[in-house]
Amino acid sequence: MTNITPLFPGQDLPDSTDQAEIDLEGVRETCLACGSSLVDPPIYDRFLVCPSCRFHYTMSARRRVEMLADGGTFRETSRWIKSLDPLSFSAQVSYRDRLMRDQNRTGLTEAVITGVCTIGGTPTVLIVLDFGFLGGSMGLVVGEKVALALQLAARKRFPAIAVINSGGARIQEGVLSLMQMAKTTVAANEMHRRGVPLISVLGDPATGQVYASFGTQADLIFAEPGAHVGFAPFRAIKEEVGGTSATGQHTAEIHFRHGMLDGVVDRERIKHVVSTVLELLRPEFGLAKRRRGRPPRIRPKRMEAWEMVQLARHPKRPTARHFIDQVFANLVELHGDRQYADAPEVITGIARLAGQSIVVIGQEKTPPSGMISSSDDETPEGLSASGSITPEGFGKARRAVRFAARFKLPIVTLVDTPGSALDLEAWERGQAHAISQTISTLLDVEVPTISVLIGEGGSEAALAFAVTDRVLMLQNAIYTPISPERAAVAELRNSAAVDQVVGALRLTSIDSRRMGIIDEIVREPDGGAHTDPLEASRLLKRALMIEITDVVERHGRTLVRRRQRKYRNIGESGRPFRSALRRELNVWRSALSASVRALRSRSDGNADVAAESDEGRPQE
């Protein structure tokens, strides 16, 4: 095999070099990126990764199969389907000669290997493209083998893993090559309809028709560090921008930042991550309730409303990230809204709750330092806007809800936000539409849903994550249509007078339960959740397990019907209205009875007076 240098992320091929000439795994002693020795480190021998700079060298399809599949379990499918020459394409080197040359050099019949194996013990369909075979491009045979593999996965209900290493179009097959995008999309859509997982792993490069069809239609998309990811290869990008180098502008890291990937995962960890996802999506695990009935409702100690606001906003109060780490297990995060960005103020992922796979959606009130957050220049003094939900945050949540619906997984949302982002940019990106669509999506999803207000439940951003079958609220959390500071400004023209209006907002957990807004209150440690975060997590986990067992076995349409009736009846025809009406009726009845008794007493008194008069009158 010829020893030709592989591509660096962002480095284009020399014009005189054909992609089919590239040797993907030539023997080398030093790293081409940093110059470190590659002679002894086992990590390079096994994963083709430099131990010093973590540069990921391009790997052949056969080695990727060995890296991902459990030992001895891979059985190749559609192996003997070979390309012919449908257009009799003629050039300096004939298409048939190129095919034969790459077949002899790589030992493959085409640019893709498909088969069935187990990964981490889970039966899986594996699809791996090889960049060394005509640049991993998708022609008739590649499209057919991929479609057959996806159809096999849908029929057997095996998840499918697609490892993408593709550099462009198979121009030698003309528009027939283009049609393979539609063919593979049909097969991917069938998997989606049947609720069968499709996961993509993007190597370097991952471009062209493969990336723009079934590669990006996956339920989860991971990429290797530094991989060139995008529709167009570097050469086309440079030609489009007039020869300017585009190095570093189309990497996996940039795509992750813009919400197109679920993670950038080192090659050493990719099997572990994929195995965890497959295990979480296996249907044989679930949560069952041993005993019927519910524990008695807690009766929290009544506190001043402003005191509860301060506890809900306490700087050391546990956030969604803390509760997710402590309450759930085996979390694999879902990143990005697949449109614009990965909003850090919203955490989404698949996890386990006492054996039950669930989708968790959390509002992280304080995003990590240095990450994007929304702020409002007109926020009144004293009101923190960190953790405000952006349009991308709402979009990320909707994507998680749709993911849960596809795989019939319960949803748990953790609500903790001062509200939605109010800056002009957010509204230009469709903030109002994002809020309304999130409410609509969560109301209509045919899976069990539970929400927990863990801190500050601010306005429509809290509502959009809390229109669920069961709504819980930590004892010292708050739920309000407007912040107390804004209410003080609106009513008293004085933000400092917040303690005078906070009670009128009825924002405490006790008030919310009395009005029928929430279903249960979750007890906190004495002094607030921040005094013992681990105990607070234990109490929340227990409450969630009780609630989820009550709804997890109900039919999806029944859940939606009850959920919609629940929110239809809140307010005018809900329990608070009926209670108020009953009180008014009782007062009216009492007043009426008192009036009747008074009239009767008066009538009896007049009768007695008349009788006395008759007694003193002379007899005729």
DOKOL-805487 format. One record per residue (C-alpha): residue number from 1; residue in three letters; z, x, y. Coordinates in Angstrom, 3 decimals. Layout:
! residues N
  seq  type         Z         X         Y
  NUM   ALA         Z         X         Y
...
//
This chain:
! residues 620
  seq  type         Z         X         Y
    1   MET     0.000     0.000     0.000
    2   THR    -0.861     1.218     3.459
    3   ASN     2.116     2.004     5.668
    4   ILE     1.412     0.110     8.905
    5   THR     4.119    -0.576    11.482
    6   PRO     5.303    -4.218    11.534
    7   LEU     5.449    -6.217    14.737
    8   PHE     8.433    -6.073    17.055
    9   PRO     9.442    -9.404    18.566
   10   GLY     7.129    -9.816    21.519
   11   GLN     4.670    -7.045    20.503
   12   ASP     1.053    -8.050    19.913
   13   LEU    -1.362    -6.581    17.382
   14   PRO    -3.883    -3.996    18.568
   15   ASP    -7.263    -5.622    19.032
   16   SER    -8.836    -3.368    16.413
   17   THR    -6.303    -4.315    13.729
   18   ASP    -6.853    -7.326    11.490
   19   GLN    -3.744    -9.291    10.563
   20   ALA    -4.700    -9.031     6.896
   21   GLU    -4.397    -5.238     7.115
   22   ILE    -0.672    -5.313     7.891
   23   ASP     1.660    -3.926     5.246
   24   LEU     4.855    -5.897     5.686
   25   GLU     7.240    -3.664     3.779
   26   GLY     6.090    -0.054     4.068
   27   VAL     8.597     2.616     3.134
   28   ARG    10.285     4.136     6.197
   29   GLU    13.240     6.416     6.738
   30   THR    14.183     5.651    10.343
   31   CYS    14.348     2.428    12.324
   32   LEU    11.346     1.907    14.572
   33   ALA    13.536     0.113    17.125
   34   CYS    16.523     2.454    17.472
   35   GLY    15.746     5.536    15.353
   36   SER    18.750     5.115    13.019
   37   SER    18.503     6.242     9.411
   38   LEU    17.397     3.627     6.880
   39   VAL    17.643     5.828     3.783
   40   ASP    21.081     4.869     2.412
   41   PRO    22.202     1.535     3.965
   42   PRO    22.044    -1.214     1.309
   43   ILE    21.533    -3.863     3.992
   44   TYR    18.057    -2.509     4.683
   45   ASP    17.188    -2.255     1.005
   46   ARG    18.232    -5.856     0.394
   47   PHE    17.453    -7.675     3.653
   48   LEU    15.128    -5.320     5.577
   49   VAL    17.564    -5.343     8.506
   50   CYS    18.557    -2.242    10.459
   51   PRO    22.352    -1.795    10.149
   52   SER    22.573    -0.323    13.666
   53   CYS    20.448    -2.483    15.974
   54   ARG    20.037    -5.501    13.629
   55   PHE    16.254    -5.430    13.974
   56   HIS    14.729    -7.761    11.367
   57   TYR    11.648    -6.297     9.709
   58   THR     9.036    -8.674     8.358
   59   MET     9.678    -9.690     4.742
   60   SER     7.174   -10.781     2.101
   61   ALA     7.286   -14.255     0.587
   62   ARG     8.325   -12.981    -2.846
   63   ARG    11.333   -11.154    -1.451
   64   ARG    12.339   -14.180     0.590
   65   VAL    12.306   -16.286    -2.570
   66   GLU    14.570   -13.732    -4.256
   67   MET    16.876   -13.716    -1.227
   68   LEU    17.260   -17.525    -1.001
   69   ALA    16.990   -18.882    -4.555
   70   ASP    19.841   -18.601    -7.049
   71   GLY    19.020   -15.920    -9.568
   72   GLY    16.586   -16.978   -12.292
   73   THR    16.158   -20.556   -11.052
   74   PHE    12.828   -20.420    -9.185
   75   ARG     9.842   -22.097   -10.859
   76   GLU     6.598   -21.825    -8.913
   77   THR     4.385   -24.896    -8.464
   78   SER     0.661   -25.236    -7.657
   79   ARG     0.277   -21.526    -8.351
   80   TRP    -3.354   -21.495    -9.395
   81   ILE    -4.824   -23.486    -6.510
   82   LYS    -7.131   -21.024    -4.751
   83   SER    -9.237   -21.087    -1.607
   84   LEU   -13.001   -21.097    -1.907
   85   ASP   -15.181   -20.979     1.201
   86   PRO   -15.741   -24.568     2.339
   87   LEU   -17.870   -23.623     5.357
   88   SER   -19.583   -20.552     3.886
   89   PHE   -18.127   -18.720     6.864
   90   SER   -20.036   -15.548     7.701
   91   ALA   -18.794   -12.702     9.867
   92   GLN   -18.574    -8.932     9.773
   93   VAL   -16.407    -9.297     6.672
   94   SER   -17.044   -12.412     4.578
   95   TYR   -14.235   -14.931     4.122
   96   ARG   -14.439   -14.550     0.336
   97   ASP   -13.982   -10.797     0.627
   98   ARG   -10.939   -11.223     2.872
   99   LEU    -9.375   -13.676     0.440
  100   MET    -9.918   -11.366    -2.527
  101   ARG    -8.627    -8.363    -0.628
  102   ASP    -5.387   -10.131     0.370
  103   GLN    -4.958   -11.559    -3.120
  104   ASN    -5.179    -8.078    -4.615
  105   ARG    -2.947    -6.521    -1.958
  106   THR    -0.148    -9.121    -1.943
  107   GLY    -0.325   -10.457    -5.495
  108   LEU    -0.511   -14.012    -4.100
  109   THR    -3.270   -16.561    -4.560
  110   GLU    -2.760   -17.906    -1.036
  111   ALA    -0.549   -17.547     2.039
  112   VAL     2.210   -19.797     0.697
  113   ILE     4.501   -19.901    -2.331
  114   THR     5.957   -23.248    -3.377
  115   GLY     8.385   -24.060    -6.149
  116   VAL    11.627   -25.616    -7.302
  117   CYS    14.949   -23.742    -7.510
  118   THR    18.624   -24.111    -6.785
  119   ILE    20.190   -22.769    -3.612
  120   GLY    23.958   -22.598    -3.764
  121   GLY    23.782   -24.878    -6.806
  122   THR    21.722   -27.593    -5.074
  123   PRO    18.267   -28.406    -6.546
  124   THR    15.769   -27.602    -3.804
  125   VAL    12.044   -27.430    -3.144
  126   LEU    11.197   -24.072    -1.543
  127   ILE     8.126   -23.415     0.637
  128   VAL     7.611   -19.838     1.864
  129   LEU     4.674   -18.594     3.937
  130   ASP     3.615   -14.945     3.818
  131   PHE     2.430   -13.365     7.063
  132   GLY     0.720   -10.594     5.079
  133   PHE    -1.858   -13.019     3.671
  134   LEU    -4.334   -13.724     6.465
  135   GLY    -1.456   -13.893     8.940
  136   GLY     0.205   -16.793     7.104
  137   SER    -2.405   -19.171     8.518
  138   MET    -2.834   -22.699     7.133
  139   GLY    -6.121   -23.531     5.479
  140   LEU    -7.057   -26.185     2.932
  141   VAL    -5.078   -24.662     0.069
  142   VAL    -1.975   -23.903     2.148
  143   GLY    -1.980   -27.455     3.526
  144   GLU    -2.460   -28.909     0.048
  145   LYS     0.288   -26.814    -1.540
  146   VAL     2.701   -27.658     1.267
  147   ALA     1.884   -31.388     1.053
  148   LEU     2.327   -31.382    -2.731
  149   ALA     5.671   -29.614    -2.393
  150   LEU     6.930   -32.087     0.230
  151   GLN     5.753   -35.026    -1.886
  152   LEU     7.595   -33.560    -4.880
  153   ALA    10.747   -33.262    -2.779
  154   ALA    10.443   -36.871    -1.603
  155   ARG     9.794   -38.172    -5.115
  156   LYS    12.693   -36.297    -6.741
  157   ARG    14.886   -36.607    -3.619
  158   PHE    15.340   -32.851    -3.521
  159   PRO    15.861   -31.273    -0.085
  160   ALA    13.056   -28.950     1.027
  161   ILE    13.409   -25.546     2.705
  162   ALA    10.345   -24.234     4.559
  163   VAL    10.340   -20.559     5.581
  164   ILE     7.736   -20.156     8.317
  165   ASN     5.915   -16.842     8.847
  166   SER     2.605   -17.815    10.392
  167   GLY     0.468   -16.254    13.066
  168   GLY    -2.237   -18.744    13.939
  169   ALA    -5.150   -20.871    12.724
  170   ARG    -7.423   -20.291     9.692
  171   ILE   -10.560   -20.145    11.799
  172   GLN   -12.724   -19.403     8.728
  173   GLU   -12.233   -23.028     7.625
  174   GLY   -12.905   -24.542    11.027
  175   VAL   -11.750   -28.085    11.782
  176   LEU   -10.820   -28.550     8.114
  177   SER    -7.963   -26.154     8.807
  178   LEU    -6.919   -28.242    11.808
  179   MET    -6.715   -31.354     9.612
  180   GLN    -3.959   -29.759     7.544
  181   MET    -1.556   -30.450    10.409
  182   ALA    -2.044   -34.185     9.840
  183   LYS    -1.872   -33.813     6.047
  184   THR     1.462   -31.999     6.075
  185   THR     2.845   -34.359     8.731
  186   VAL     2.121   -37.351     6.472
  187   ALA     4.153   -35.698     3.709
  188   ALA     6.991   -34.767     6.096
  189   ASN     7.144   -38.349     7.399
  190   GLU     7.527   -39.626     3.840
  191   MET    10.548   -37.363     3.403
  192   HIS    12.051   -38.754     6.598
  193   ARG    11.501   -42.352     5.449
  194   ARG    13.281   -41.631     2.179
  195   GLY    16.156   -39.813     3.853
  196   VAL    15.433   -36.475     2.165
  197   PRO    16.415   -33.370     4.194
  198   LEU    13.780   -30.927     5.452
  199   ILE    15.022   -27.603     6.863
  200   SER    12.894   -24.916     8.524
  201   VAL    13.700   -21.218     8.746
  202   LEU    11.527   -19.397    11.286
  203   GLY    10.711   -15.724    10.797
  204   ASP     8.752   -13.349    13.001
  205   PRO     6.269   -14.700    13.973
  206   ALA     6.413   -18.491    13.655
  207   THR     3.436   -19.815    15.593
  208   GLY     0.253   -21.836    15.327
  209   GLN    -0.572   -24.934    13.337
  210   VAL     2.246   -24.481    10.817
  211   TYR     4.876   -24.338    13.552
  212   ALA     3.364   -27.297    15.449
  213   SER     3.258   -29.583    12.393
  214   PHE     5.751   -29.734     9.527
  215   GLY     7.588   -26.628    10.773
  216   THR     9.083   -28.427    13.791
  217   GLN     9.433   -31.812    12.089
  218   ALA    12.411   -30.537    10.135
  219   ASP    15.831   -32.137    10.447
  220   LEU    17.361   -28.731    11.161
  221   ILE    15.576   -25.619    12.428
  222   PHE    17.018   -22.104    12.230
  223   ALA    15.365   -18.848    13.287
  224   GLU    15.946   -15.160    12.706
  225   PRO    17.056   -13.025    15.666
  226   GLY    14.238   -11.806    17.887
  227   ALA    11.545   -13.834    16.138
  228   HIS     8.493   -14.786    18.189
  229   VAL     8.550   -18.608    18.164
  230   GLY     6.039   -20.927    19.773
  231   PHE     2.704   -22.626    19.365
  232   ALA     0.552   -19.778    20.698
  233   PRO     0.612   -16.166    19.446
  234   PHE     1.249   -13.382    21.963
  235   ARG    -2.396   -12.497    22.254
  236   ALA    -3.311   -16.021    23.350
  237   ILE    -0.391   -16.135    25.793
  238   LYS    -1.398   -12.844    27.391
  239   GLU    -4.984   -14.012    27.756
  240   GLU    -3.811   -17.258    29.329
  241   VAL    -1.681   -15.478    31.945
  242   GLY    -4.330   -12.888    32.731
  243   GLY    -3.119    -9.982    30.617
  244   THR     0.502    -9.962    31.809
  245   SER     2.904    -9.011    29.031
  246   ALA     4.995   -11.895    27.767
  247   THR     7.478    -9.762    25.863
  248   GLY    10.832   -11.462    25.383
  249   GLN     9.754   -14.795    26.864
  250   HIS     9.019   -16.617    23.610
  251   THR    11.766   -15.463    21.303
  252   ALA    14.083   -17.464    19.085
  253   GLU    16.913   -16.930    21.573
  254   ILE    14.919   -18.526    24.405
  255   HIS    13.988   -21.485    22.220
  256   PHE    17.631   -21.928    21.239
  257   ARG    18.655   -21.959    24.893
  258   HIS    16.107   -24.696    25.568
  259   GLY    17.366   -26.931    22.770
  260   MET    14.534   -26.384    20.270
  261   LEU    16.578   -24.711    17.523
  262   ASP    19.841   -25.454    15.756
  263   GLY    20.780   -21.806    15.486
  264   VAL    19.680   -18.187    15.524
  265   VAL    20.981   -16.931    12.192
  266   ASP    21.068   -13.382    10.876
  267   ARG    19.118   -12.894     7.648
  268   GLU    22.293   -11.917     5.810
  269   ARG    23.853   -15.318     6.568
  270   ILE    20.888   -17.637     6.212
  271   LYS    21.491   -18.489     2.543
  272   HIS    25.137   -19.323     3.257
  273   VAL    24.189   -21.573     6.189
  274   VAL    21.444   -23.337     4.233
  275   SER    23.698   -23.771     1.186
  276   THR    26.422   -25.309     3.357
  277   VAL    23.990   -27.799     4.895
  278   LEU    22.613   -28.783     1.498
  279   GLU    26.110   -29.317     0.145
  280   LEU    27.092   -31.464     3.127
  281   LEU    24.056   -33.671     2.599
  282   ARG    24.599   -34.186    -1.140
  283   PRO    25.325   -37.892    -1.779
  284   GLU    27.820   -37.575    -4.654
  285   PHE    30.798   -36.814    -2.421
  286   GLY    32.684   -39.539    -0.578
  287   LEU    36.045   -40.772     0.662
  288   ALA    37.833   -43.550    -1.215
  289   LYS    40.985   -45.416    -0.272
  290   ARG    43.724   -45.514    -2.892
  291   ARG    45.775   -48.367    -1.473
  292   ARG    44.859   -51.438     0.495
  293   GLY    46.494   -52.384     3.747
  294   ARG    47.130   -50.580     7.004
  295   PRO    50.189   -48.758     8.294
  296   PRO    52.230   -50.575    10.958
  297   ARG    51.058   -50.189    14.522
  298   ILE    52.871   -47.644    16.618
  299   ARG    54.623   -48.812    19.737
  300   PRO    54.454   -45.869    22.144
  301   LYS    57.070   -45.426    24.783
  302   ARG    55.980   -46.922    28.089
  303   MET    55.282   -44.251    30.706
  304   GLU    54.125   -44.301    34.283
  305   ALA    50.336   -44.414    34.501
  306   TRP    50.092   -41.344    36.728
  307   GLU    52.217   -39.378    34.259
  308   MET    49.768   -40.243    31.474
  309   VAL    46.832   -39.210    33.656
  310   GLN    48.431   -35.810    34.134
  311   LEU    49.030   -35.450    30.391
  312   ALA    45.401   -36.436    29.641
  313   ARG    44.218   -33.752    32.076
  314   HIS    46.738   -31.080    31.085
  315   PRO    44.969   -27.682    31.086
  316   LYS    46.406   -26.840    27.648
  317   ARG    45.592   -30.189    26.075
  318   PRO    43.531   -29.739    22.867
  319   THR    39.806   -30.196    23.420
  320   ALA    37.136   -31.538    21.083
  321   ARG    36.450   -28.027    19.801
  322   HIS    40.080   -27.628    18.713
  323   PHE    40.180   -30.983    16.932
  324   ILE    36.816   -30.357    15.237
  325   ASP    38.001   -26.992    13.923
  326   GLN    41.328   -28.381    12.698
  327   VAL    40.383   -31.851    11.437
  328   PHE    36.985   -31.215     9.834
  329   ALA    35.750   -28.604     7.343
  330   ASN    32.464   -26.761     6.712
  331   LEU    31.030   -27.543    10.133
  332   VAL    27.343   -26.750    10.658
  333   GLU    26.408   -27.421    14.268
  334   LEU    23.274   -29.212    15.395
  335   HIS    22.038   -27.679    18.625
  336   GLY    19.672   -28.942    21.277
  337   ASP    18.024   -32.185    22.295
  338   ARG    14.554   -30.939    21.186
  339   GLN    13.280   -31.509    24.717
  340   TYR    14.923   -29.369    27.353
  341   ALA    18.233   -27.656    26.610
  342   ASP    21.259   -27.249    24.375
  343   ALA    23.981   -28.984    26.392
  344   PRO    27.282   -27.106    25.860
  345   GLU    29.351   -30.073    27.020
  346   VAL    28.434   -31.908    23.804
  347   ILE    29.166   -30.562    20.307
  348   THR    27.297   -32.094    17.362
  349   GLY    27.236   -31.151    13.711
  350   ILE    27.676   -32.033    10.060
  351   ALA    31.122   -31.556     8.554
  352   ARG    33.548   -32.827     5.939
  353   LEU    36.531   -35.122     6.344
  354   ALA    38.616   -35.113     3.154
  355   GLY    35.500   -34.837     0.984
  356   GLN    33.370   -37.268     2.996
  357   SER    30.365   -35.778     4.758
  358   ILE    30.185   -37.029     8.340
  359   VAL    28.347   -36.367    11.588
  360   VAL    30.742   -35.394    14.362
  361   ILE    29.909   -35.683    18.075
  362   GLY    32.395   -34.254    20.541
  363   GLN    32.559   -34.104    24.316
  364   GLU    33.836   -30.645    25.235
  365   LYS    35.539   -31.086    28.581
  366   THR    35.547   -27.398    29.522
  367   PRO    32.351   -25.603    28.482
  368   PRO    32.683   -21.919    27.538
  369   SER    32.623   -19.465    30.423
  370   GLY    29.154   -18.543    31.569
  371   MET    27.421   -21.537    30.002
  372   ILE    25.654   -24.323    31.833
  373   SER    27.863   -27.101    33.203
  374   SER    27.351   -29.873    35.664
  375   SER    29.136   -30.238    38.948
  376   ASP    29.066   -32.610    41.850
  377   ASP    29.128   -31.237    45.369
  378   GLU    30.616   -34.513    46.621
  379   THR    33.485   -34.599    44.116
  380   PRO    36.752   -35.448    45.921
  381   GLU    39.319   -32.709    46.098
  382   GLY    41.410   -32.437    42.941
  383   LEU    38.792   -34.030    40.632
  384   SER    37.465   -31.617    38.009
  385   ALA    33.824   -32.205    37.065
  386   SER    33.725   -29.659    34.228
  387   GLY    32.421   -31.251    31.069
  388   SER    30.403   -33.915    32.863
  389   ILE    27.659   -35.155    30.539
  390   THR    24.077   -34.267    31.482
  391   PRO    20.885   -36.034    30.319
  392   GLU    20.499   -33.264    27.742
  393   GLY    24.026   -33.971    26.481
  394   PHE    23.193   -37.634    25.973
  395   GLY    19.928   -36.635    24.289
  396   LYS    21.757   -34.236    21.979
  397   ALA    24.142   -37.039    20.983
  398   ARG    21.266   -39.442    20.272
  399   ARG    19.631   -36.842    18.057
  400   ALA    22.884   -36.556    16.067
  401   VAL    23.097   -40.359    15.733
  402   ARG    19.524   -40.520    14.406
  403   PHE    20.321   -37.673    12.020
  404   ALA    23.318   -39.619    10.691
  405   ALA    21.204   -42.750    10.271
  406   ARG    18.558   -40.874     8.294
  407   PHE    21.063   -39.550     5.769
  408   LYS    23.466   -42.536     5.826
  409   LEU    26.416   -40.494     7.095
  410   PRO    29.387   -41.931     9.025
  411   ILE    29.733   -40.893    12.664
  412   VAL    32.926   -39.768    14.395
  413   THR    32.844   -39.222    18.162
  414   LEU    35.536   -37.458    20.184
  415   VAL    35.555   -38.609    23.809
  416   ASP    36.903   -36.395    26.597
  417   THR    34.974   -36.281    29.859
  418   PRO    35.466   -37.004    33.548
  419   GLY    32.131   -38.847    33.535
  420   SER    28.392   -38.287    33.710
  421   ALA    26.774   -35.596    35.829
  422   LEU    26.095   -36.912    39.322
  423   ASP    23.940   -34.134    40.751
  424   LEU    20.425   -34.879    41.944
  425   GLU    18.774   -32.775    39.217
  426   ALA    20.461   -34.817    36.490
  427   TRP    19.210   -38.082    37.915
  428   GLU    15.711   -36.658    38.345
  429   ARG    15.769   -35.827    34.630
  430   GLY    16.522   -39.459    33.781
  431   GLN    20.307   -39.695    33.709
  432   ALA    20.442   -43.502    33.888
  433   HIS    17.879   -43.879    31.117
  434   ALA    19.731   -41.321    28.999
  435   ILE    23.004   -43.259    29.338
  436   SER    21.483   -46.636    28.494
  437   GLN    19.536   -45.263    25.519
  438   THR    22.658   -43.614    24.116
  439   ILE    24.600   -46.882    24.313
  440   SER    21.714   -48.746    22.674
  441   THR    21.262   -46.164    19.902
  442   LEU    24.932   -46.096    18.948
  443   LEU    25.211   -49.899    18.983
  444   ASP    22.242   -50.292    16.625
  445   VAL    22.840   -47.494    14.097
  446   GLU    23.383   -48.835    10.561
  447   VAL    26.171   -46.448     9.537
  448   PRO    29.958   -46.586    10.010
  449   THR    31.049   -45.368    13.452
  450   ILE    34.458   -44.374    14.779
  451   SER    35.353   -43.029    18.208
  452   VAL    38.539   -41.412    19.458
  453   LEU    39.474   -40.995    23.103
  454   ILE    41.314   -37.677    22.954
  455   GLY    41.792   -37.011    26.659
  456   GLU    39.981   -38.314    29.697
  457   GLY    37.673   -41.241    28.997
  458   GLY    35.658   -41.295    32.176
  459   SER    33.313   -44.161    33.035
  460   GLU    29.882   -44.670    31.459
  461   ALA    29.844   -41.225    29.825
  462   ALA    32.871   -42.236    27.742
  463   LEU    31.499   -45.695    26.999
  464   ALA    28.183   -44.293    25.741
  465   PHE    30.043   -42.360    23.038
  466   ALA    32.581   -45.087    22.221
  467   VAL    30.657   -48.299    21.411
  468   THR    31.666   -47.984    17.758
  469   ASP    33.033   -50.056    14.898
  470   ARG    36.553   -48.736    15.423
  471   VAL    37.905   -47.230    18.639
  472   LEU    41.056   -45.098    18.556
  473   MET    42.915   -43.592    21.478
  474   LEU    45.446   -40.819    21.564
  475   GLN    48.743   -41.990    22.960
  476   ASN    48.425   -40.152    26.289
  477   ALA    44.667   -40.445    26.743
  478   ILE    43.162   -42.571    29.512
  479   TYR    40.113   -44.865    29.727
  480   THR    38.816   -45.749    33.168
  481   PRO    35.620   -46.919    34.909
  482   ILE    36.293   -44.573    37.836
  483   SER    38.532   -41.607    38.384
  484   PRO    41.867   -42.380    40.083
  485   GLU    40.889   -40.062    42.954
  486   ARG    37.653   -41.927    43.591
  487   ALA    39.497   -45.243    43.359
  488   ALA    41.993   -44.033    45.969
  489   VAL    39.138   -42.983    48.250
  490   ALA    37.310   -46.292    47.730
  491   GLU    40.352   -48.548    48.227
  492   LEU    42.687   -46.600    50.498
  493   ARG    40.355   -44.030    52.054
  494   ASN    42.861   -41.416    50.948
  495   SER    42.504   -39.365    47.748
  496   ALA    46.125   -38.235    48.075
  497   ALA    47.302   -41.816    47.501
  498   VAL    46.079   -41.750    43.907
  499   ASP    49.490   -42.594    42.456
  500   GLN    49.432   -45.875    44.394
  501   VAL    46.265   -47.206    42.714
  502   VAL    46.399   -45.644    39.274
  503   GLY    48.597   -48.386    37.841
  504   ALA    46.179   -51.094    38.956
  505   LEU    43.345   -49.487    36.955
  506   ARG    45.081   -50.324    33.653
  507   LEU    43.797   -47.077    32.151
  508   THR    46.525   -46.246    29.620
  509   SER    46.279   -46.572    25.846
  510   ILE    48.763   -49.471    25.888
  511   ASP    46.698   -51.345    28.471
  512   SER    43.457   -50.675    26.586
  513   ARG    44.861   -52.028    23.330
  514   ARG    46.318   -55.081    25.057
  515   MET    42.904   -55.874    26.581
  516   GLY    41.123   -55.435    23.244
  517   ILE    39.143   -52.393    24.422
  518   ILE    40.515   -50.167    21.642
  519   ASP    41.757   -50.954    18.141
  520   GLU    44.562   -48.468    17.484
  521   ILE    46.727   -45.901    19.272
  522   VAL    47.198   -42.498    17.610
  523   ARG    50.657   -41.058    18.119
  524   GLU    51.036   -37.666    19.819
  525   PRO    53.832   -35.113    19.495
  526   ASP    56.712   -35.632    21.907
  527   GLY    55.736   -34.359    25.341
  528   GLY    51.993   -34.622    24.696
  529   ALA    49.360   -33.148    22.370
  530   HIS    49.485   -29.796    24.164
  531   THR    53.076   -29.199    23.026
  532   ASP    52.003   -29.006    19.358
  533   PRO    48.201   -29.005    18.931
  534   LEU    48.378   -28.546    15.143
  535   GLU    50.633   -31.572    14.729
  536   ALA    48.357   -33.551    17.033
  537   SER    45.422   -32.573    14.798
  538   ARG    47.300   -33.646    11.664
  539   LEU    48.115   -37.048    13.144
  540   LEU    44.506   -37.544    14.236
  541   LYS    43.128   -36.538    10.826
  542   ARG    45.390   -39.029     9.090
  543   ALA    44.344   -41.799    11.469
  544   LEU    40.642   -41.027    10.954
  545   MET    40.996   -41.071     7.175
  546   ILE    42.646   -44.492     7.346
  547   GLU    39.963   -45.910     9.628
  548   ILE    36.939   -44.457     7.865
  549   THR    37.951   -45.846     4.478
  550   ASP    37.962   -49.331     5.997
  551   VAL    34.346   -49.151     7.182
  552   VAL    32.558   -46.609     4.982
  553   GLU    31.750   -49.056     2.155
  554   ARG    30.427   -51.876     4.340
  555   HIS    26.720   -52.599     4.480
  556   GLY    24.876   -51.162     7.478
  557   ARG    23.543   -54.466     8.762
  558   THR    26.979   -56.024     8.486
  559   LEU    28.407   -53.194    10.553
  560   VAL    25.765   -53.650    13.254
  561   ARG    26.273   -57.418    13.378
  562   ARG    30.053   -57.109    13.711
  563   ARG    29.759   -54.264    16.207
  564   GLN    27.422   -56.214    18.456
  565   ARG    29.583   -59.335    18.237
  566   LYS    32.629   -57.250    19.111
  567   TYR    31.140   -55.934    22.340
  568   ARG    29.479   -59.234    23.158
  569   ASN    32.891   -60.902    23.120
  570   ILE    34.829   -58.336    25.147
  571   GLY    35.641   -59.687    28.585
  572   GLU    35.058   -63.300    29.549
  573   SER    35.135   -64.740    26.031
  574   GLY    37.255   -62.011    24.522
  575   ARG    40.912   -61.866    23.603
  576   PRO    42.221   -60.996    27.085
  577   PHE    40.462   -64.020    28.577
  578   ARG    41.708   -66.308    25.836
  579   SER    45.240   -64.982    26.241
  580   ALA    45.115   -65.467    30.004
  581   LEU    43.663   -68.945    29.540
  582   ARG    46.378   -69.784    27.025
  583   ARG    49.053   -68.629    29.459
  584   GLU    47.528   -70.711    32.242
  585   LEU    47.327   -73.715    29.944
  586   ASN    50.977   -73.300    28.951
  587   VAL    51.990   -73.091    32.600
  588   TRP    49.901   -76.160    33.378
  589   ARG    51.369   -78.061    30.413
  590   SER    54.898   -77.095    31.428
  591   ALA    54.263   -78.230    34.991
  592   LEU    52.711   -81.462    33.756
  593   SER    55.636   -82.122    31.421
  594   ALA    58.094   -81.450    34.251
  595   SER    56.160   -83.845    36.492
  596   VAL    56.153   -86.512    33.822
  597   ARG    59.875   -86.110    33.252
  598   ALA    60.485   -86.310    36.999
  599   LEU    58.421   -89.472    37.259
  600   ARG    60.249   -90.989    34.330
  601   SER    63.607   -90.075    35.842
  602   ARG    62.570   -91.603    39.141
  603   SER    61.358   -94.747    37.417
  604   ASP    64.578   -95.014    35.437
  605   GLY    66.589   -94.504    38.628
  606   ASN    64.703   -97.260    40.437
  607   ALA    65.236   -99.555    37.485
  608   ASP    68.984   -98.916    37.558
  609   VAL    69.143   -99.620    41.290
  610   ALA    67.251  -102.863    40.806
  611   ALA    69.615  -103.893    38.026
  612   GLU    72.618  -103.226    40.193
  613   SER    71.098  -105.345    42.971
  614   ASP    70.527  -108.163    40.556
  615   GLU    74.128  -108.062    39.429
  616   GLY    75.443  -108.539    43.031
  617   ARG    73.044  -111.434    43.783
  618   PRO    74.531  -115.051    43.655
  619   GLN    73.533  -117.079    40.623
  620   GLU    71.386  -120.179    41.249
//
